[in-house]
Amino acid sequence: MQRRTFLKTAGSAAIGVLAIGSISTAAEGKKRKFTLDLRCGAIGVRADLRLSIGFAHRFGFESVEPSAGAVVALSQAELDQVLADLKAKNLVWGAAGLPVEFRRDDDAFNKGMKDLPAQAAALQKAGITRMGTWLSPASDELTYVANFRQHARRLREVCKVLGDHGLRFGMEYVGPKTSWSKLRYPFIHTMAETKDLIAEMAVDNAGFVLDSWHWYTAGDTVDDLLSLTNKDVVACDLNDAPAGIERDDQLDNRRELPAATGVIDLKTFLGALVEIGYDGPIRAEPFNKPLNDMGDEEALAATSKAMHKAFALVE
């Protein structure tokens, strides 16, 4: 950045302003297709599947995260009841989390893969079509290339099983420099690198779990978002960042609720998702201690208020 001339920097900034302006103008004529999603565990609320559905309806959410383990454990009668409740409350499913440990040794991965077909079949039966996970941004043991090859091989296997059951699979890169620089070998931590992994996997059901926090901390841009299509995005997290901290000094477990500080440009972020026609869940994942210390109902109300405030930026 220091090597750029003033004119080049100013020119780039002007182009960026024009791009943001064009998104705002284009998005004005479009309505959002994504849903305001409730993911109880991400805001410190402990709730089973039925309680989560009740909370989602009560606090103004539009979709709810399904737990793979909870869905698998349902009897047919229980599943019918859950689906009827979901429909009666005008809710839809969000995205489930991947129940396979792919970041550790082969034994742990293979153990998870043995159970995945049955889990995927249960999710399909429940009408769930999205699943996601996050990518560790560094390793002490594996070089970038070795780690890349292992991720491509393992997650390709995951995608093939999920694809057999109508499930799309999203991967979330972790952007903060404080995360990818703390171990010996940095790994994927940007959108461009995640695209490389998706290309190497060579399957048609792999895409992104986006996160405004990681988009911001990685230094990704609105053009990066606009390079995607709805098909590329499986799920999305929405967060803000603490004020008064440089981007490269932000810590991954110290975030803010959406639109709390304005550090992250959520109008541009969400506007880009409106522009590409993203139609999946968007949920808060603030890793915020004050929020986690609240009672369940207080945390749900605070999260709902923050999410509605953020969504209003593009409505």
N, C-alpha and C positions, 0 to 999 in steps of 0.2 A: 504494500500500500504506500510506503514511504517513497518508493521509486516513481510513482506516478506523478506526472506534472499537474499543476493546478488546472490547466485547461482540460486535460483528459478527465480529471476527477469531476470537474464542474459539468462537463459534457455528459458523463455517465449518470451523474445525479439528475440532470435534466431529463434524460431518457427514462430514468426510474420514475420520476414524477409523472411523466406522460403516460407510462404504463399503468401506474396506479390510477390515474385519472380515467384512463380508458376502461379499466375494470369497473370503477364506480359507475360510469355512464352505462356500460353494457349490462351490469348487474341490476340497474334500476328497472329494466324491463323484464327481469326474470324473478321468479319466486323460488325460494329455497325448497329443495327436495329432501334435505337431510333431516334427521330426527333429533330431538333433544333427549338424550339418553341418560338413564340412571345406572350407574355402576357403584353399588353401595360400598364395596370394599375399598374403593379408591378415595372415599371421603370419610373413612373411619366408622362406617355404619355396619354393624353386623346384622345380617338378615338372611333368612332362607329364601328360596325361590318365591314362595307364595307371599311372604311378607314384602319382598322387593317389589312384586307386582302391585301390591296394595299401596306401598309408599310412592311408587311411580305415578299412580293414578291420583293420589291425594295431593301430591306436591307439584303437579303440572308437567310431568315428563311425558314423552311420547313413545319411548321405547325403553326396554330394560335388558340388562345383561343376563344371559342365561349361563348358569354354571354347568359345565359338562358333567361333572360328578353328580350334581343334583338331578339332572335330566336322566342320566343313565339309571339312577336309583328308582325312578318313578314306575309304578305299575301302569298298565294300560288305563285303568279307571282313574288313577291319579293324573296321568297325562291328559286325559280327556277333560278332567276338571280344570287343570291349569290352563289349557288352551281355551276353554270356554270363558274362564275368568279374564284372560288376556283380551279376548274379543269383546267381552262385555264392557271392559274398561277402555276400549278403543286404543289399545297398545299393540306394539309389534316387538319382535325380538331385536336386540342389538347383536353384538358379536361376542362369541364365547372365547375363552382363553385356551391356548394350546396346552393339553395335559401331558405333553411329552417333554422330558428333560433332555434337550439336545446339546446343551452347552458343556456337559461333563464327559465322562468316559463312555466307551462303547457299551458297556454293560447297562448303564443307566439308560442310554438311548434305546437299546434293543428291548429292554423291559417295557419302556413306554410304548414302543411301536407295537408290541404284542397286543396291547389293550386298545390301541387306536381304532382298528376297524369296527369293533363293537360300539365304541363311544361315538364314532362318526355316524354309524347307522342309527343310533338312538337320537342324535341331534337332527339327522335328516327326517326321521319320523315325527319329530316335534316341529318341523318346519323351519329349522335354523339353518342359515345359509352362509354365515360368516364366522371366521375364527382368526385370531391374531396372536402375536407374541412380540417380544422385544429382542434386539440383538445386543449382546454384550460388546461394548466398544473397545475392548482391549484384552490382552492375555499376557500372562507371565510365561506361558509355555510354548504357545504356537506363534510362529511368524505370521505376518499378514497373509502371505500366499497359502501357507499350510492351513490357516484358519478359514480362509476363503474356500478352499477346496473342501474342507470338512463340512462347512455350512451348506455349500451347494449340494453336496452328496446327501447329507442327512435331510435337509429341508425339501429336496426333490422327492425323497421317499415319502415324507409327510404329505406333500401336495398330491402325490399319486393316490394315496389312501383317501384323503379328503375329497379329491375330485371324483372318486368312484361313488361318493355319497352326496354330490351336489354342493360341496362346501368350497368357498373361496378362502384363501389364506393370505393374511396381511402380516408384514414385518415392519417393526418400528425401529428406526435407527436412533441412537442416543447421541445427542449433539454436544453437550458441554465439554469444553476443553479440560476441565477439572476431572472429568470421567475418563476420556480416552487417553489422557497423558499420564495417568497414575500407575499404569503397569508397564512392563518392559516393551510390549509390542502393541502399538495402537492398531485398531481395527476399524471396520465400517462405522462412520459417524456423520455421513452426509447423504442427501438424497441421491446424488450422482453415483456414489459407491453402492447404494442399495439397488439402484437400477442395474449396475453391473452384475450384482448377485442374482437378481431376477432373470437377467438375460442368460447367465450361466446355468441356472436351474432348468431352463428350457421347458417350462410347463405353462399351461394356459390359465391356471387358477391362482397364480401368485401375484401379490401386489403389495401395497403399503398400508401400514397403520400410521397415519400422519399424526403429528403433535405440534401445536403452535410453539410450544416450549423448545422442542428439538429443532424445529425449523428456524427459530430465532437464534438459539445458541450455536447452531451449525453455520450460521451466516448464509443460509439459503435465502432465495429471493422470491418475489412474486412470479417472476418468469419461470422459476423451477416448478412452482405450483401449476402454472398454466401449461406446462409441458405435459401434464398428466391428463388422463381422461377419467370419467366416472368408473370405468372398468378397472383402472389402476388402483383405486382407493377402496380398501375393504372396511376400514374403520378410522376414527379420528378422535384424538384427545384435544381438549381446549384448556389452556392455562395462561396465566400471566406470570411476569417475573418481578422479583423484589426491586424496588427503586433504589438508586444510589450505589449499585454494584455494576462494574464493567461486565460486558457480555462474557468475556473469557474467564471471569472470576465467578460466574454463577455456579451454584452447587445444585446437583440434580434433585436432592431431597428437600430443597427449600424453595418452593414455588408459591404462587398466589392463585386464588380463584380467578376465573376469567373476568377481564375488564376491571380488576381491582386497582391496578396502578397505571395502566396505559403504556407500560414499557414495551410490551409486544403489540404491534399494530394488528389487532384482531379484525378490524374492519376490512383491511386489505386481505388478510388471511381467509376470512369467511367469504369475502366477496369473490375471491378466486374459486372457492369451492362452489359457490352459486354459479359462477360462470361456466365451470366444467360440468355442471349438472350432477354433482355428487349427491347420491340418494341414500347414504348409509347413516349409522349412528355417530353422534358427536357427544362426548361425555367429558366431564371434568376429572382431572387426575392431579390435584394440586400438591400432594405430599406436604400438607400444611399442618403444623402442630396445633396452632390455635383451633383450627377446624376439627382436627382429630380429638381435641380435648372437650369439644362440645357434646351435649347430649344428642342422641340420634335425630330427634325431630328438629332441633335447632340447626344441626349440620345440614339436614335435608332442605330446610327452608333457606338457609344461607346459600347453598349450592344452586337451588332452583332460581333464586333471585339473581345470582351472578350470571347464570347461563341465559336467562331471559334478557338480561341487560346486554349481554354480548350479542345474542341473536337479533336484538332490536337494531343493531348497527347495520344490518343488511335487510331489514324488513320495512 
